[in-house]
Amino acid sequence: MIKKNEINIVVAMKREALPLISYWDLKKNRKKFYSNKKKGINLIISGIGKKKSEKATKYLGEKTCKNSFFLNVGIAGHKNYKLGEITLVSKVTDNKTKYNWYPSLLWKTKIKKTPLITVGFPKIRYTTNFLYDMEASGFFKGAREFVGPEMVQCIKIISDNKKNSILNISSSKIENWINNKITIINKLIKEFLKIKKKEVL
């Protein structure tokens, strides 16, 4: 039978989540777990750091439909990208373990793709042309226990660069950056949900 797809979204901070919760009319059904079953969207706020992200991702995977898609949405730093710019992550490297994850997209998109390094502490100096965040490697590690690489994706919105320090980030700025790109994020969500998975009973 054809089973309706769902997507599991993991964000680190409440300020990242609020625009998404409002846009998709998600309702809280458990602690830090929001959903809209009609739209097939689930969202959890993990807290900051890769360990918390991994734990929240696994929790969501255990509580939702088998073969759900997984998406991490959040902010990241980059040496040269403009504040508020959106990018898909093409590769995730854990800075400590050096382990790599390679998400594979099932359709073409005009969204820029950039490799990312997950670090243990906020990055003040940018030594590469990679994105920097604190959650993606944990998210990918957790999600890949449930699904293949084509069903795990990561979207980052630029919050800091070499001219705009991470120390200048505010809650209102985070909400505005997410709000400004929410239609692009929603379009990507729709592409995920269009892909039909057949489940043989």
Contacts in CASP RR format, 6 or more apart in sequence:
PFRMAT RR
TARGET T0000
AUTHOR 0000-0000-0000
METHOD contacts of the structure
MODEL  1
MIKKNEINIVVAMKREALPLISYWDLKKNRKKFYSNKKKGINLIISGIGK
KKSEKATKYLGEKTCKNSFFLNVGIAGHKNYKLGEITLVSKVTDNKTKYN
WYPSLLWKTKIKKTPLITVGFPKIRYTTNFLYDMEASGFFKGAREFVGPE
MVQCIKIISDNKKNSILNISSSKIENWINNKITIINKLIKEFLKIKKKEV
L
1 198 0 8 1.000
1 199 0 8 1.000
1 201 0 8 1.000
2 196 0 8 1.000
2 198 0 8 1.000
2 199 0 8 1.000
3 65 0 8 1.000
3 67 0 8 1.000
3 197 0 8 1.000
3 198 0 8 1.000
3 199 0 8 1.000
4 40 0 8 1.000
4 65 0 8 1.000
5 40 0 8 1.000
5 65 0 8 1.000
5 67 0 8 1.000
5 68 0 8 1.000
5 69 0 8 1.000
5 192 0 8 1.000
5 193 0 8 1.000
5 195 0 8 1.000
5 196 0 8 1.000
5 197 0 8 1.000
6 40 0 8 1.000
6 41 0 8 1.000
6 42 0 8 1.000
6 64 0 8 1.000
6 65 0 8 1.000
6 68 0 8 1.000
6 69 0 8 1.000
6 193 0 8 1.000
7 40 0 8 1.000
7 41 0 8 1.000
7 42 0 8 1.000
7 68 0 8 1.000
7 69 0 8 1.000
7 70 0 8 1.000
7 71 0 8 1.000
7 189 0 8 1.000
7 192 0 8 1.000
7 193 0 8 1.000
8 42 0 8 1.000
8 43 0 8 1.000
8 44 0 8 1.000
8 57 0 8 1.000
8 60 0 8 1.000
8 61 0 8 1.000
8 64 0 8 1.000
8 68 0 8 1.000
8 69 0 8 1.000
8 70 0 8 1.000
8 71 0 8 1.000
8 143 0 8 1.000
9 20 0 8 1.000
9 41 0 8 1.000
9 42 0 8 1.000
9 43 0 8 1.000
9 44 0 8 1.000
9 70 0 8 1.000
9 71 0 8 1.000
9 72 0 8 1.000
9 73 0 8 1.000
10 43 0 8 1.000
10 44 0 8 1.000
10 46 0 8 1.000
10 53 0 8 1.000
10 56 0 8 1.000
10 57 0 8 1.000
10 60 0 8 1.000
10 70 0 8 1.000
10 71 0 8 1.000
10 72 0 8 1.000
10 73 0 8 1.000
10 135 0 8 1.000
10 139 0 8 1.000
10 143 0 8 1.000
11 17 0 8 1.000
11 20 0 8 1.000
11 43 0 8 1.000
11 44 0 8 1.000
11 45 0 8 1.000
11 46 0 8 1.000
11 72 0 8 1.000
11 73 0 8 1.000
11 74 0 8 1.000
12 45 0 8 1.000
12 46 0 8 1.000
12 47 0 8 1.000
12 48 0 8 1.000
12 49 0 8 1.000
12 52 0 8 1.000
12 53 0 8 1.000
12 74 0 8 1.000
12 134 0 8 1.000
12 135 0 8 1.000
13 45 0 8 1.000
13 47 0 8 1.000
13 48 0 8 1.000
13 74 0 8 1.000
13 174 0 8 1.000
14 45 0 8 1.000
15 171 0 8 1.000
15 174 0 8 1.000
15 175 0 8 1.000
15 178 0 8 1.000
16 45 0 8 1.000
16 73 0 8 1.000
16 74 0 8 1.000
16 75 0 8 1.000
16 174 0 8 1.000
16 178 0 8 1.000
17 34 0 8 1.000
17 43 0 8 1.000
17 45 0 8 1.000
18 175 0 8 1.000
19 175 0 8 1.000
19 178 0 8 1.000
19 179 0 8 1.000
19 182 0 8 1.000
20 26 0 8 1.000
20 43 0 8 1.000
20 73 0 8 1.000
20 178 0 8 1.000
20 182 0 8 1.000
20 185 0 8 1.000
21 34 0 8 1.000
21 43 0 8 1.000
23 182 0 8 1.000
23 186 0 8 1.000
24 36 0 8 1.000
24 39 0 8 1.000
24 41 0 8 1.000
24 43 0 8 1.000
24 186 0 8 1.000
25 36 0 8 1.000
25 39 0 8 1.000
26 34 0 8 1.000
26 35 0 8 1.000
26 36 0 8 1.000
26 41 0 8 1.000
26 43 0 8 1.000
27 34 0 8 1.000
27 35 0 8 1.000
27 36 0 8 1.000
28 34 0 8 1.000
29 35 0 8 1.000
30 63 0 8 1.000
32 44 0 8 1.000
32 45 0 8 1.000
32 46 0 8 1.000
32 56 0 8 1.000
33 42 0 8 1.000
33 43 0 8 1.000
33 44 0 8 1.000
33 59 0 8 1.000
33 60 0 8 1.000
33 63 0 8 1.000
34 42 0 8 1.000
34 43 0 8 1.000
34 44 0 8 1.000
35 41 0 8 1.000
35 42 0 8 1.000
35 43 0 8 1.000
40 193 0 8 1.000
41 189 0 8 1.000
42 60 0 8 1.000
42 64 0 8 1.000
42 68 0 8 1.000
44 56 0 8 1.000
44 57 0 8 1.000
44 59 0 8 1.000
44 60 0 8 1.000
45 56 0 8 1.000
46 52 0 8 1.000
46 53 0 8 1.000
46 55 0 8 1.000
46 56 0 8 1.000
46 57 0 8 1.000
46 135 0 8 1.000
46 139 0 8 1.000
47 53 0 8 1.000
47 56 0 8 1.000
48 134 0 8 1.000
48 135 0 8 1.000
49 120 0 8 1.000
49 134 0 8 1.000
49 135 0 8 1.000
49 138 0 8 1.000
50 94 0 8 1.000
50 118 0 8 1.000
50 120 0 8 1.000
50 134 0 8 1.000
50 135 0 8 1.000
50 136 0 8 1.000
50 137 0 8 1.000
50 138 0 8 1.000
50 139 0 8 1.000
50 141 0 8 1.000
51 138 0 8 1.000
52 135 0 8 1.000
53 72 0 8 1.000
53 135 0 8 1.000
53 136 0 8 1.000
53 138 0 8 1.000
53 139 0 8 1.000
54 138 0 8 1.000
54 139 0 8 1.000
54 141 0 8 1.000
54 142 0 8 1.000
57 70 0 8 1.000
57 138 0 8 1.000
57 139 0 8 1.000
57 141 0 8 1.000
57 142 0 8 1.000
57 143 0 8 1.000
58 142 0 8 1.000
58 145 0 8 1.000
60 70 0 8 1.000
61 68 0 8 1.000
61 70 0 8 1.000
61 143 0 8 1.000
61 146 0 8 1.000
66 146 0 8 1.000
66 199 0 8 1.000
67 146 0 8 1.000
67 147 0 8 1.000
67 151 0 8 1.000
67 197 0 8 1.000
67 199 0 8 1.000
68 146 0 8 1.000
68 147 0 8 1.000
68 151 0 8 1.000
69 147 0 8 1.000
69 151 0 8 1.000
69 152 0 8 1.000
69 153 0 8 1.000
69 192 0 8 1.000
69 193 0 8 1.000
69 195 0 8 1.000
70 139 0 8 1.000
70 143 0 8 1.000
70 146 0 8 1.000
70 147 0 8 1.000
70 151 0 8 1.000
70 152 0 8 1.000
70 153 0 8 1.000
71 152 0 8 1.000
71 153 0 8 1.000
71 154 0 8 1.000
71 155 0 8 1.000
71 188 0 8 1.000
71 189 0 8 1.000
71 192 0 8 1.000
72 135 0 8 1.000
72 136 0 8 1.000
72 139 0 8 1.000
72 140 0 8 1.000
72 153 0 8 1.000
72 154 0 8 1.000
72 155 0 8 1.000
73 154 0 8 1.000
73 155 0 8 1.000
73 157 0 8 1.000
73 178 0 8 1.000
73 185 0 8 1.000
74 133 0 8 1.000
74 135 0 8 1.000
74 155 0 8 1.000
74 156 0 8 1.000
74 157 0 8 1.000
74 178 0 8 1.000
75 133 0 8 1.000
75 156 0 8 1.000
75 157 0 8 1.000
75 158 0 8 1.000
75 159 0 8 1.000
75 169 0 8 1.000
75 174 0 8 1.000
75 177 0 8 1.000
76 116 0 8 1.000
76 131 0 8 1.000
76 132 0 8 1.000
76 133 0 8 1.000
76 156 0 8 1.000
76 157 0 8 1.000
76 158 0 8 1.000
76 159 0 8 1.000
77 123 0 8 1.000
77 126 0 8 1.000
77 131 0 8 1.000
77 132 0 8 1.000
77 133 0 8 1.000
77 156 0 8 1.000
77 158 0 8 1.000
77 159 0 8 1.000
77 160 0 8 1.000
77 161 0 8 1.000
77 166 0 8 1.000
78 87 0 8 1.000
78 114 0 8 1.000
78 126 0 8 1.000
78 129 0 8 1.000
78 130 0 8 1.000
78 131 0 8 1.000
78 132 0 8 1.000
78 158 0 8 1.000
78 161 0 8 1.000
79 126 0 8 1.000
79 128 0 8 1.000
79 129 0 8 1.000
79 161 0 8 1.000
79 162 0 8 1.000
80 129 0 8 1.000
80 161 0 8 1.000
80 162 0 8 1.000
81 87 0 8 1.000
81 114 0 8 1.000
81 131 0 8 1.000
81 158 0 8 1.000
81 161 0 8 1.000
82 158 0 8 1.000
82 161 0 8 1.000
83 158 0 8 1.000
83 159 0 8 1.000
83 160 0 8 1.000
83 161 0 8 1.000
83 164 0 8 1.000
83 173 0 8 1.000
83 177 0 8 1.000
84 157 0 8 1.000
84 158 0 8 1.000
84 159 0 8 1.000
84 177 0 8 1.000
84 180 0 8 1.000
84 181 0 8 1.000
85 112 0 8 1.000
85 157 0 8 1.000
85 158 0 8 1.000
86 111 0 8 1.000
86 112 0 8 1.000
86 155 0 8 1.000
86 156 0 8 1.000
86 157 0 8 1.000
86 158 0 8 1.000
86 181 0 8 1.000
86 184 0 8 1.000
86 185 0 8 1.000
87 111 0 8 1.000
87 112 0 8 1.000
87 113 0 8 1.000
87 114 0 8 1.000
87 131 0 8 1.000
87 155 0 8 1.000
87 156 0 8 1.000
87 157 0 8 1.000
87 158 0 8 1.000
88 103 0 8 1.000
88 105 0 8 1.000
88 109 0 8 1.000
88 111 0 8 1.000
88 112 0 8 1.000
88 113 0 8 1.000
88 114 0 8 1.000
88 153 0 8 1.000
88 154 0 8 1.000
88 155 0 8 1.000
89 103 0 8 1.000
89 113 0 8 1.000
89 114 0 8 1.000
89 115 0 8 1.000
89 116 0 8 1.000
89 131 0 8 1.000
89 136 0 8 1.000
89 153 0 8 1.000
89 154 0 8 1.000
89 155 0 8 1.000
89 156 0 8 1.000
90 102 0 8 1.000
90 103 0 8 1.000
90 113 0 8 1.000
90 114 0 8 1.000
90 115 0 8 1.000
91 100 0 8 1.000
91 101 0 8 1.000
91 102 0 8 1.000
91 103 0 8 1.000
91 115 0 8 1.000
91 116 0 8 1.000
92 100 0 8 1.000
92 101 0 8 1.000
92 102 0 8 1.000
92 103 0 8 1.000
92 115 0 8 1.000
92 116 0 8 1.000
92 117 0 8 1.000
92 118 0 8 1.000
92 136 0 8 1.000
92 137 0 8 1.000
92 140 0 8 1.000
92 154 0 8 1.000
93 99 0 8 1.000
93 100 0 8 1.000
93 115 0 8 1.000
93 116 0 8 1.000
93 117 0 8 1.000
93 118 0 8 1.000
93 130 0 8 1.000
93 137 0 8 1.000
94 100 0 8 1.000
94 117 0 8 1.000
94 118 0 8 1.000
94 137 0 8 1.000
94 138 0 8 1.000
95 117 0 8 1.000
95 118 0 8 1.000
95 119 0 8 1.000
95 120 0 8 1.000
96 120 0 8 1.000
97 137 0 8 1.000
99 137 0 8 1.000
101 137 0 8 1.000
101 140 0 8 1.000
101 141 0 8 1.000
101 144 0 8 1.000
101 149 0 8 1.000
101 152 0 8 1.000
102 149 0 8 1.000
103 140 0 8 1.000
103 149 0 8 1.000
103 150 0 8 1.000
103 152 0 8 1.000
103 153 0 8 1.000
103 154 0 8 1.000
104 149 0 8 1.000
104 150 0 8 1.000
105 150 0 8 1.000
105 153 0 8 1.000
106 150 0 8 1.000
106 195 0 8 1.000
107 191 0 8 1.000
109 188 0 8 1.000
109 191 0 8 1.000
111 155 0 8 1.000
111 184 0 8 1.000
111 188 0 8 1.000
114 129 0 8 1.000
114 130 0 8 1.000
114 131 0 8 1.000
114 156 0 8 1.000
115 130 0 8 1.000
115 131 0 8 1.000
116 130 0 8 1.000
116 131 0 8 1.000
116 132 0 8 1.000
116 133 0 8 1.000
116 136 0 8 1.000
116 154 0 8 1.000
116 156 0 8 1.000
117 128 0 8 1.000
117 130 0 8 1.000
117 131 0 8 1.000
117 132 0 8 1.000
117 133 0 8 1.000
118 132 0 8 1.000
118 133 0 8 1.000
118 134 0 8 1.000
118 135 0 8 1.000
118 136 0 8 1.000
118 137 0 8 1.000
118 138 0 8 1.000
119 132 0 8 1.000
119 133 0 8 1.000
119 134 0 8 1.000
120 134 0 8 1.000
121 134 0 8 1.000
122 134 0 8 1.000
122 166 0 8 1.000
123 132 0 8 1.000
123 166 0 8 1.000
124 165 0 8 1.000
124 166 0 8 1.000
126 132 0 8 1.000
126 161 0 8 1.000
126 162 0 8 1.000
131 156 0 8 1.000
133 156 0 8 1.000
136 154 0 8 1.000
136 156 0 8 1.000
139 152 0 8 1.000
139 154 0 8 1.000
140 152 0 8 1.000
140 154 0 8 1.000
143 151 0 8 1.000
143 152 0 8 1.000
144 152 0 8 1.000
153 188 0 8 1.000
153 192 0 8 1.000
155 185 0 8 1.000
155 188 0 8 1.000
157 177 0 8 1.000
157 178 0 8 1.000
157 181 0 8 1.000
158 177 0 8 1.000
159 166 0 8 1.000
159 169 0 8 1.000
159 173 0 8 1.000
159 174 0 8 1.000
159 177 0 8 1.000
160 166 0 8 1.000
160 168 0 8 1.000
160 169 0 8 1.000
178 185 0 8 1.000
END
